[in-house]
Every structure is written in structure tokens, then in C-alpha cells.
């Protein structure tokens, strides 16, 4: 069974508390070692001082009488807690422990047993000082020195005080460490919990967003990480701020997706509508021809069939143009259908205006062009189509007597072609969708007020394929379509 992974808060607390504990343990060990070493040196200094004094006492006693009883009778000096042992050839070996306090052992010195004396000899064994543990009296530091009369003198002091001080120090350090670690754990837990609060807010926000149905219909993501938890000046707040930016982007993308879906549905509906009319006409005229052939016969049937076939041909051509326009838009979207060469915009404008003037003699046509040709790199045929579509759009949607001006100019590194008219202007309700496919100002789709609604969409696609921009500014009495094209577009070199 896989072990459940620890949370980030648990891992951080474990790492911090473990690291601090290790430091405190190292500090405690070093401190106790240094203190123990200092106390040992102090005890050794005291022991050397007592050893010199005791050696002077012993030197006053003849070697043959150098036993503990005689030494104590000659010199009655007492040092609390002092261990004293003498050894000579004539007097033998003996030792005594003086009580550390008056109440200890009733104030009576305690004689060392032969086992204690042997343990002291074994500990010293060729060295001047050593530490020895006596069964009934604890641990002692002992020092051996020979008196001038040849008597070996061993003095010692208890190490109980050192052990008690070290034990007290370690107890204090342990209690302080435990208390400090508890306080550190609480402080760390609170700090981490507060610090990770933005991450929890991010997780909660992401969970709420994930539970929303985002795969269909109009979707609006309103969930955001609260501003207090999305401060980009902190690391965790930066995560919340980044998630908010991501949600804004996703929300905009979903809105764009929904808009594209609606546009696609409208496109399919419009395309179906545009294709249904010629198909219905073709079907109707074909049925009429068949009926005439079956019922009338003779010249009347020939005349009716001829008329029907002419209408069928006209509707077929209309449907063909529509399909070709759709195919052109699809290829332009794929970056195809453009053949680059040298294009003289001035000549192109003159030809376009000449072609448009006979189609609307009741309009006033004007052209503004420089004497020098404005040459760009582009597809001459497609650019001619742009000019024709813009002029046709101006002609179709303006009443008789409207002045239409086609101008060409060079502005910096761009060639600018404008189509201006003083007609009624563009309805604000359709301005945003003006360059969309099948966009038309007349919702009735009457043939008298416009074509299929693909002209401006094709013009915009061709201009953008040349690396340019097609824009419109319109108000009543002043409408201008502007085409800006780079003199040497990057697409041409590609």
C-alpha cells in the first residue's frame, strides 16, 4: 500500500524543526563539553594545590611511621571531601576520605578499603593523575606525588560537583530546547498556514472553475482569487495573480469561441439561405420546362423551355459566383491564392473607377491620384478585386446623386487607397460586423440592395494577405474606407 504523501506544511515543519533540533543538540554537546573541560581544569588546579599541602604534611613524618593514623595525629588539618592515601615500604598503604560536610558520615573520616586502594593504584598505573570510580563514594580525580621523605602521596577530590553542574546544565538545555521547539512548531505552523493561504485560495478557485460546464453554451468564468490573496509582491500571491490572468485569458477565449460558434452558425445559415434561392429557382424552372414539354408541345414549349433554361443558367452562375467567393475566402485564410508581382495602384484606381462609372451613371465619380505612379508588391488581380468591391459597396448603399471619390496616396512606407462617399453613412448596429461574411445592412436580403454580403469580407482578407489593413470611418454624410498597404510586404519575400 502506497504511503500517503506529506503535505507541504508538514514537510516544511519537519525540515525546520529537525534542522533547529540538530543545531540545538550540537550546541548542547559543545557547551557541555566546554563546561566539563573547564570544570575539570579547575578541579585539577585545586587538586594540585591540595597535593602540595598534603605532601608537606607527609614530609614531616618519618618514612617508617608514614601511615594514615600517624599522619592524622601529627597534623590534624582537614580538607572537606579530600581523598588522602599514603604508601611507604615501612608503613604500608592506607587511605582515608574526609567528609564533604559535617553531617556526612557523622563528620567521621572514612577509611578506604583495600579494594579501593587497589583500584586507585590500577587507575594511576604509571601516570600522575587519573579518574577512578569508588564503589561507595563515587567518582574521584586523583593525583600521585612523592614526598621528600620517599612516601608516595595520593590526593583526590570528588567529581560529584562537576557531574551535578553538567546534569543541571543538560536539564536546563533540554527543557529550553523542548520549550523552544514547541514554540517554534507553533510559530512555524501559523506562519506557514498564513503563507500558504493564497495557495489554498488558488486551489479553491481552480476547483470551482473546474466544476463549471465549459464545453458547451455561453460560458462566463466569474471566479477569481480574492485580491488579498493575489498580491504579486509575494511568491504565493504571484501564483494567485497568475491564475487570475489565466482565467481572464480563458474567459476571453471562451467568449471568443462562443462568438465564433455563433458566427459560424450564422455563416452556415446565411450560406444555406444564399444557396437555397438559386437552387429553388433552378428546381422551379426545370419543373416548369418539363411540364411545358409534356403539356404544351410545339413552339410554346420551346419558348417556355428556352426562358427556363436562361433563368437556370443565370441562377447557376449566381450560385457559382457564391461558391467561388467562399472558396476564395477559404484559400485566403490558408495564406494561398496570392501571386506577387509589381502593382501600380494609380493605374489600378483609374481602371477600377472606369469600370464602376457605367454601372451607376446617377452617381458622381471622382479620383484623386498623384502624377507619379505608386508601385507596391502584390497580386494585381486580387487588388483590382478589392477596388471593385469597395466601389461596388459605395455604389450599392448610397442613393442617386452621391459623390464617390477614389484617392491614392503614399504616406511614409505605406500606400493608402481610400474610397469616400457623402451618403447616409453606415448603420451603427452593423458597423462591428461590417467585414464579417454574409454581413449585410439590409436584413431582407433583397437583390436590389446588395449582393451576397461577401464583398467586404473578401476585400479585408485580400488586404490582410498583403500585410495591410482595411478600416472604415463613417458618420452621416462622410464615410471612408481606407486600405493601407506596405510598399514591400514581408509576405512577398516569404
matplotlib code that plots the C-alpha trace (Angstrom):
import matplotlib.pyplot as plt

x = [0.0, 1.5, 2.2, 0.2, 2.5, 3.1, 1.6, 3.8, 3.1, 4.2, 7.3, 8.3, 7.6, 9.5, 12.5, 12.6, 12.1, 14.5, 17.2, 16.8, 16.8, 20.0, 21.6, 20.4, 21.8, 25.1, 25.2, 24.3, 27.0, 29.6, 28.6, 28.6, 32.0, 33.5, 32.0, 33.1, 36.6, 36.7, 35.4, 37.9, 40.8, 39.6, 39.3, 42.8, 44.2, 42.6, 43.8, 47.4, 47.3, 46.0, 48.6, 51.4, 50.0, 49.5, 53.0, 54.4, 52.4, 53.6, 57.2, 57.2, 56.6, 59.5, 59.0, 58.8, 55.9, 54.2, 50.8, 47.5, 47.0, 50.3, 49.8, 46.4, 47.8, 50.7, 48.7, 45.0, 44.2, 41.0, 40.0, 36.3, 35.8, 39.6, 40.8, 44.2, 46.3, 49.9, 52.2, 55.7, 57.8, 57.8, 54.4, 52.4, 49.4, 46.4, 43.9, 41.0, 38.2, 37.2, 33.5, 32.4, 30.1, 29.8, 26.7, 28.2, 29.2, 28.6, 31.7, 34.0, 36.6, 36.1, 39.0, 39.5, 39.2, 42.0, 39.8, 39.5, 43.3, 43.9, 41.5, 43.4, 46.8, 45.4, 44.0, 47.3, 49.5, 52.4, 50.6, 50.5, 46.7, 43.6, 39.9, 38.7, 35.3, 35.0, 32.1, 30.7, 32.0, 31.5, 34.0, 37.2, 40.1, 43.3, 46.9, 50.0, 53.2, 56.2, 57.1, 60.7, 60.8, 60.1, 56.5, 54.1, 51.1, 47.8, 45.3, 41.9, 38.8, 35.2, 33.8, 30.3, 30.1, 31.2, 28.6, 25.9, 26.6, 26.7, 23.5, 21.9, 23.1, 21.9, 18.5, 18.2, 19.2, 16.8, 13.9, 14.8, 15.1, 11.8, 10.0, 11.8, 10.8, 7.2, 7.1, 9.0, 6.5, 3.5, 5.1, 6.1, 2.7, 1.0, 3.5, 3.2, -0.6, -0.8, 1.8, 0.0, -3.4, -3.1, -2.4, -5.5, -7.5, -6.0, -6.9, -10.4, -10.9, -9.5, -11.8, -14.9, -13.8, -13.2, -16.7, -18.3, -19.5, -17.1, -17.7, -21.0, -23.1, -22.2, -19.7, -18.7, -16.0, -16.6, -14.5, -11.3, -8.7, -9.5, -7.3, -6.0, -4.6, -3.3, -0.6, 2.1, 4.7, 4.8, 5.6, 2.3, 0.4, 2.1, 0.5, -2.9, -2.3, -1.1, -4.2, -6.4, -4.6, -5.1, -8.8, -9.1, -7.5, -9.6, -12.7, -11.8, -11.0, -14.3, -16.2, -14.3, -15.1, -18.8, -18.8, -17.1, -19.6, -22.4, -20.7, -20.3, -23.9, -24.9, -22.5, -24.0, -27.5, -26.5, -24.8, -27.7, -30.0, -27.9, -27.6, -31.3, -32.6, -30.8, -31.3, -35.1, -35.1, -33.3, -35.7, -38.7, -37.6, -36.6, -40.1, -41.7, -39.8, -40.7, -44.4, -44.3, -42.8, -45.4, -48.5, -47.9, -45.5, -44.6, -43.3, -44.9, -43.0, -39.7, -40.2, -41.1, -38.2, -35.8, -36.8, -36.5, -33.0, -31.9, -33.1, -31.5, -28.2, -28.5, -29.1, -26.3, -23.9, -25.1, -24.5, -21.2, -20.0, -21.1, -19.2, -16.2, -16.3, -16.5, -13.6, -11.5, -12.1, -11.1, -7.9, -7.1, -7.5, -4.9, -2.5, -3.0, -4.3, -1.9, 0.6, 3.0, 4.3, 4.5, 1.3, 0.7, -2.0, -2.5, -3.3, -5.4, -7.5, -8.1, -9.2, -11.4, -13.2, -13.6, -15.3, -17.5, -18.7, -21.0, -22.8, -24.1, -24.3, -26.6, -23.6, -20.8, -17.4, -14.1, -10.5, -7.5, -4.1, -0.6, 1.2, 3.9, 2.8, 2.6, 4.0, 3.7, 4.5, 1.2, -1.3, -2.7, -5.8, -6.8, -6.0, -8.3, -11.0, -10.5, -11.0, -14.0, -15.7, -15.2, -16.6, -19.5, -20.2, -20.2, -22.5, -25.0, -25.6, -25.8, -28.7, -28.5, -26.6, -24.0, -20.4, -17.9, -14.2, -11.4, -8.0, -4.5, -1.5, 1.8, 2.2, 5.7, 6.3, 2.7, 0.5, -3.0, -6.2, -9.4, -13.0, -15.1, -18.7, -21.1, -24.0, -26.2, -23.4, -23.3, -25.9, -24.1, -25.9, -24.0, -20.7, -19.0, -19.9, -19.3, -16.4, -18.0, -19.0, -22.6, -22.8, -25.4, -27.1, -30.5, -31.8, -34.3, -31.5, -33.2, -31.1, -31.7, -29.9, -26.8, -25.2, -24.2, -22.5, -19.1, -17.6, -16.1, -15.0, -13.1, -11.6, -10.4, -9.0, -7.0, -5.7, -4.6, -3.0, -0.8, 0.1, -2.1, -5.2, -8.8, -10.7, -13.8, -14.8, -18.4, -20.9, -23.9, -22.5, -19.0, -18.0, -14.4, -13.0, -9.1, -6.7, -3.2, -0.6, 3.2, 5.3, 7.3, 5.3, 7.0, 4.7, 6.2, 9.7, 8.4]
y = [0.0, 3.3, 5.7, 8.9, 11.8, 14.5, 17.9, 20.9, 22.3, 19.0, 18.8, 22.4, 22.0, 18.7, 20.2, 23.4, 21.7, 18.9, 21.3, 23.5, 20.4, 19.3, 22.7, 22.8, 19.3, 20.2, 23.4, 21.4, 18.9, 21.6, 23.7, 20.7, 19.6, 23.0, 23.4, 20.0, 20.7, 24.0, 22.4, 19.5, 22.0, 23.9, 20.7, 19.7, 23.0, 22.7, 19.1, 20.1, 22.8, 20.3, 17.8, 20.2, 20.9, 17.3, 16.4, 19.0, 17.3, 13.9, 15.0, 15.8, 12.2, 9.7, 7.2, 4.2, 5.9, 7.1, 5.6, 7.4, 7.2, 8.8, 11.5, 12.4, 12.6, 14.8, 17.2, 17.4, 19.5, 18.6, 19.4, 18.7, 15.9, 15.3, 11.7, 11.0, 7.9, 7.2, 4.4, 3.6, 0.5, 0.5, 2.0, 0.1, 1.6, 3.3, 5.9, 8.0, 10.1, 13.3, 14.1, 16.9, 18.3, 18.0, 15.9, 13.5, 10.2, 11.9, 14.0, 11.0, 10.3, 7.0, 4.6, 3.3, -0.4, -2.4, -2.8, 1.0, 1.3, -1.3, 0.4, 3.7, 2.0, 0.4, 3.8, 5.6, 2.8, 4.9, 8.2, 11.1, 11.7, 9.7, 9.4, 6.5, 5.3, 4.1, 1.7, 3.6, 7.1, 7.8, 9.2, 11.0, 12.7, 11.5, 12.8, 10.9, 12.7, 11.5, 13.4, 14.3, 11.5, 9.0, 8.4, 8.2, 10.5, 10.2, 13.1, 13.2, 15.4, 14.2, 14.9, 15.0, 18.7, 18.6, 15.9, 17.8, 21.0, 19.2, 17.4, 20.7, 22.3, 19.5, 19.6, 23.3, 22.9, 20.0, 21.9, 25.1, 23.1, 21.3, 24.6, 26.4, 23.6, 23.7, 27.5, 27.1, 24.5, 26.7, 29.8, 27.8, 26.3, 29.7, 31.3, 28.5, 28.4, 32.1, 32.0, 29.1, 30.7, 32.2, 28.7, 27.3, 30.2, 29.3, 25.6, 26.5, 28.9, 26.3, 23.7, 25.9, 26.7, 23.0, 22.2, 24.6, 23.2, 24.8, 22.5, 23.9, 27.0, 30.5, 30.4, 33.2, 32.5, 34.9, 33.0, 34.8, 34.5, 37.3, 40.4, 40.0, 36.6, 37.6, 40.1, 39.7, 41.0, 37.7, 34.3, 32.6, 35.8, 35.7, 32.3, 33.7, 36.7, 34.4, 32.3, 35.4, 36.4, 32.8, 32.9, 36.2, 34.8, 31.6, 33.7, 35.8, 32.7, 31.1, 34.3, 34.4, 30.7, 31.3, 34.3, 32.2, 29.5, 32.0, 33.5, 30.0, 29.2, 32.4, 31.8, 28.4, 29.8, 32.7, 30.3, 28.0, 30.9, 32.2, 28.8, 27.9, 30.7, 29.8, 26.1, 26.7, 28.8, 26.0, 23.4, 25.6, 26.4, 22.8, 21.6, 24.3, 23.2, 19.6, 20.5, 22.6, 19.9, 17.4, 19.6, 22.3, 20.9, 22.8, 26.3, 27.3, 24.5, 25.6, 29.2, 28.3, 25.9, 28.5, 31.0, 28.5, 27.4, 31.0, 31.5, 28.2, 29.4, 32.8, 31.2, 28.6, 31.5, 33.3, 30.1, 29.6, 33.0, 32.5, 29.2, 30.7, 33.6, 31.1, 29.1, 32.3, 33.2, 29.7, 29.8, 33.3, 32.1, 29.4, 32.0, 30.9, 32.4, 35.4, 35.7, 38.5, 40.9, 44.7, 46.6, 50.2, 51.4, 54.6, 52.7, 50.2, 53.0, 54.6, 51.3, 50.5, 53.8, 53.5, 50.1, 51.3, 54.6, 53.0, 50.8, 53.9, 56.9, 58.7, 59.0, 61.5, 59.7, 61.4, 60.3, 61.8, 60.4, 61.7, 62.2, 59.7, 56.0, 54.4, 50.9, 48.1, 44.4, 42.4, 40.4, 42.8, 40.7, 40.5, 44.2, 45.0, 42.9, 45.0, 48.3, 46.9, 45.6, 48.9, 50.9, 48.5, 48.7, 52.5, 52.5, 50.0, 51.5, 55.2, 57.0, 58.6, 61.9, 60.7, 61.7, 58.9, 59.7, 57.2, 58.5, 57.1, 58.4, 57.4, 58.0, 57.1, 53.4, 52.7, 53.1, 54.3, 53.8, 55.5, 55.3, 58.2, 59.0, 61.6, 59.2, 58.4, 56.5, 53.1, 51.9, 51.7, 48.4, 46.7, 48.5, 46.0, 43.1, 45.0, 42.9, 39.6, 37.1, 37.5, 40.8, 43.0, 46.2, 45.0, 42.1, 41.3, 40.3, 41.8, 41.6, 45.3, 46.4, 44.2, 41.0, 38.0, 40.0, 38.6, 41.6, 43.4, 40.1, 39.2, 42.7, 42.6, 39.1, 40.1, 43.3, 41.4, 38.8, 41.6, 42.6, 45.6, 46.9, 47.8, 50.2, 52.3, 55.6, 56.6, 59.2, 60.7, 62.4, 61.2, 57.5, 56.5, 53.0, 53.1, 50.5, 50.7, 48.5, 48.2, 49.1, 45.9, 43.4, 40.7, 38.1, 38.9, 38.0, 34.8]
z = [0.0, -1.1, 1.8, 1.7, 0.8, 3.3, 2.8, 2.1, 5.5, 7.2, 5.1, 5.9, 9.6, 9.7, 7.9, 10.1, 13.4, 12.6, 11.5, 14.5, 16.8, 15.3, 15.8, 19.5, 20.1, 18.7, 20.8, 23.9, 23.3, 22.6, 25.6, 28.0, 26.6, 27.1, 30.6, 31.6, 30.4, 32.3, 35.5, 35.1, 34.8, 37.8, 39.8, 38.7, 39.8, 43.2, 43.4, 42.7, 45.4, 47.9, 46.8, 47.6, 51.0, 51.9, 50.6, 53.1, 55.9, 55.0, 54.7, 58.4, 59.3, 59.1, 56.3, 58.7, 60.5, 57.4, 57.9, 57.9, 61.7, 62.4, 59.7, 61.1, 64.7, 63.7, 61.5, 62.2, 59.1, 57.4, 53.8, 53.1, 50.5, 50.2, 49.4, 51.0, 50.6, 51.5, 50.7, 52.0, 52.4, 56.1, 56.8, 54.2, 52.2, 53.8, 52.8, 54.1, 52.8, 54.7, 54.8, 52.4, 55.1, 58.9, 58.6, 56.1, 57.7, 61.1, 60.5, 60.8, 58.0, 56.2, 55.7, 52.2, 51.8, 50.2, 47.1, 46.8, 47.2, 44.6, 42.2, 42.7, 42.1, 38.9, 37.7, 38.3, 36.9, 35.7, 35.2, 37.7, 37.6, 36.8, 37.4, 39.5, 40.5, 44.1, 44.9, 47.9, 47.3, 43.6, 41.1, 42.1, 40.4, 42.0, 41.8, 42.9, 44.1, 46.1, 49.3, 50.1, 52.7, 49.9, 50.8, 47.9, 48.5, 46.6, 46.9, 45.3, 45.0, 44.2, 40.7, 42.0, 41.7, 38.1, 37.3, 39.1, 37.3, 33.9, 34.8, 35.7, 32.5, 30.3, 32.1, 31.5, 27.9, 27.4, 28.9, 27.0, 23.8, 24.2, 25.0, 22.2, 19.7, 20.9, 20.4, 17.1, 15.9, 16.8, 15.2, 12.1, 11.7, 12.0, 9.6, 7.0, 7.3, 6.7, 4.0, 2.2, 2.5, -1.1, -2.4, -0.7, -2.3, -5.6, -5.2, -4.1, -7.1, -9.5, -8.1, -8.5, -12.1, -12.8, -11.7, -14.2, -17.5, -20.0, -23.0, -24.3, -24.4, -23.4, -20.6, -18.2, -15.7, -12.8, -10.2, -9.3, -6.5, -4.0, -4.4, -0.8, -1.8, -5.2, -4.3, -6.9, -4.5, -2.7, -4.2, -3.2, -4.2, -7.6, -8.1, -7.4, -9.7, -12.5, -12.1, -12.3, -15.5, -16.8, -16.0, -17.7, -20.8, -20.7, -20.2, -23.2, -25.2, -24.3, -25.2, -28.5, -29.0, -28.4, -30.7, -33.4, -32.9, -33.2, -36.3, -37.7, -37.2, -38.7, -41.6, -42.2, -42.1, -44.4, -46.8, -46.8, -47.5, -50.3, -51.9, -51.4, -53.5, -56.8, -56.1, -55.7, -58.9, -60.8, -59.5, -60.3, -63.8, -64.5, -63.4, -65.5, -68.5, -68.0, -67.6, -70.7, -72.7, -71.5, -71.8, -74.4, -77.0, -80.2, -80.3, -77.0, -75.2, -77.0, -75.9, -72.3, -72.1, -73.5, -70.9, -68.1, -69.3, -69.4, -65.8, -64.8, -66.3, -64.5, -61.2, -61.8, -62.5, -59.3, -57.3, -58.9, -58.0, -54.4, -54.2, -55.8, -53.3, -50.4, -51.9, -52.3, -48.7, -47.5, -49.6, -48.4, -44.8, -45.6, -47.0, -50.6, -53.8, -53.9, -56.7, -56.1, -58.7, -59.3, -58.9, -59.9, -57.6, -59.5, -62.7, -60.8, -59.3, -62.8, -64.2, -61.3, -61.5, -65.3, -64.7, -62.0, -63.6, -66.3, -63.6, -61.8, -64.1, -61.5, -59.1, -59.2, -59.6, -58.7, -58.5, -56.7, -57.7, -57.8, -61.1, -60.2, -60.0, -56.6, -57.0, -54.5, -54.4, -54.5, -56.5, -59.2, -59.9, -56.2, -55.6, -58.6, -56.9, -53.6, -55.5, -57.4, -54.2, -52.3, -55.2, -55.7, -51.9, -52.1, -55.2, -53.9, -50.4, -51.5, -53.2, -56.7, -56.7, -54.2, -54.8, -54.6, -54.5, -55.1, -53.9, -53.9, -51.9, -50.4, -46.6, -45.4, -46.1, -46.9, -49.9, -48.9, -51.1, -49.9, -51.1, -49.8, -50.2, -48.8, -48.5, -45.4, -43.6, -42.1, -39.5, -36.1, -35.5, -38.3, -38.1, -35.8, -38.1, -41.3, -42.5, -41.4, -44.0, -45.2, -43.3, -44.9, -43.9, -45.3, -43.3, -46.0, -48.4, -51.4, -54.5, -55.2, -52.0, -52.2, -53.2, -51.1, -48.3, -49.0, -50.9, -47.8, -46.2, -49.4, -49.6, -46.0, -46.4, -49.5, -47.9, -44.8, -47.0, -48.4, -44.8, -44.8, -43.0, -44.1, -41.9, -42.1, -40.6, -41.0, -39.9, -41.8, -44.9, -44.5, -45.0, -45.8, -46.4, -46.0, -47.4, -46.0, -47.7, -47.1, -50.1, -49.7, -47.7, -45.8, -47.4, -50.8, -49.6, -48.0]

ax = plt.figure().add_subplot(projection="3d")
ax.plot(x, y, z, "-o")
ax.set_aspect("equal")
plt.show()
